[in-house]
């Protein structure tokens, strides 16, 4: 096999590994967003049933929502855009 083909094979393998790593990272980050949002929603539901909710719980709920929003924004900002469609052949 020629050295160029060997190098090309190594590059393609590294690219496949990188794609898999990016997909796994996005899945973990999105799972974290879902978890944080779920905890915040449970706190909101618990606070809705109280006549005089503890201000610390209200603050915690607000902080969880803020953290989830920040993480979601970071995931969105760091997600690569889809590549443009190739131009039609003339």
Secondary structure, 3 states (H helix, E strand, C coil): CCHHHHHHHHHHHHHHHHHHHHHHHHHHHHHHHHHHHHHHHHHHHHHHCCCCCCHHHHHHHHHHHHHHHHHHHHHHHCCCCCCCCCCCCC
